[in-house]
């Protein structure tokens, strides 16, 4: 008798998240005992953010369902309504697909909507990158809420594993596997400098910075003012070539997008901007950057693997584990400029070669696939709270 395949449904709503999930999806797709179901949503389906669902299909994946949920609005009302539309859309998609496990990553509101629908359907959820802290972003509350709706957990460090357990999750269902993004660095054939410049139609300089700045979603109307401070600081380093990657579909994100375009028009020879570089071009670019600047998690997780610096601005990533290659500063022009000066100092550049990445090296995709394949599922749905006080 032929064994029934275990149906693993992966949800992706953004370009960055898909890049992290790519090798896990390949692992699932290539396993005869597993059936990959793929649902795309959010920014993947938006012309404004590059219609990146097309790249997913070009990569050889079949999309089973598309869940339209993203309103053309970055206001709090628009985001809240998008979450509601997502729950409705995922209710239909999950009813049709009936997966054995729903796999989600991170902390975005699109994923929150998917998990709410899965909870109502009594579908098991496997959550990747739980237990982390980002005190400046609404993502923090979403991430912990998803952990409480999930049944299997895959964390990037042991400290994060312990935090998920602290939330009441059973230790035997929480696995420290390392960061998924590091698999891309180990497994992709990255572009050399000439290939990269041709792929992005942009000439790199002697000094290069990759800048990604997202709104700090637990602060009201600070995005434009903080980003203006960053641009003022960058003005002081006219010898640097700058690659901007645009922010996600978060509250006040459009303000930053407009300011990036104006800055690019001011300095077309040394500034480029991209809605989506894609994983290959992004990681290839990191090889030739002096630093990642802004408040993206990539500056904390992937950048240290390339032995380059990170200038982490403001509170968006506050609480995350950081390598010694990360310089923290306030979202003020003077502080940012001082951090850039520190970055280019001989002392700091010498330090970079000995940096160790707290998120491990690679192998997370294979570890997660093994658990998804072998874990007994019939005892997971009814969760018992793991109470630390009872074990002191």
LINFEN-V280289 format. One line per field, one symbol per residue. burial: # if it has 16 or more other ideal C-beta (glycine too) atoms within 10 Angstrom, else .. A space follows every 50 residues. Layout:
BEGIN
burial->???
END
This chain:
BEGIN
burial->.....#.######################.#..#############..## .##.##....#..##.#.###..#....#..##.###.###.##..#.## ##################..#.############.#####.###.##### #######..##.###.#.##..#############....##....#...# .#.#..#############..##..##.###.##..#..########### #######.##..#......#################.############# ##################.####.###.#.###.######..#....#.. .#..#.####.####.###.##..#....#.....#......
END
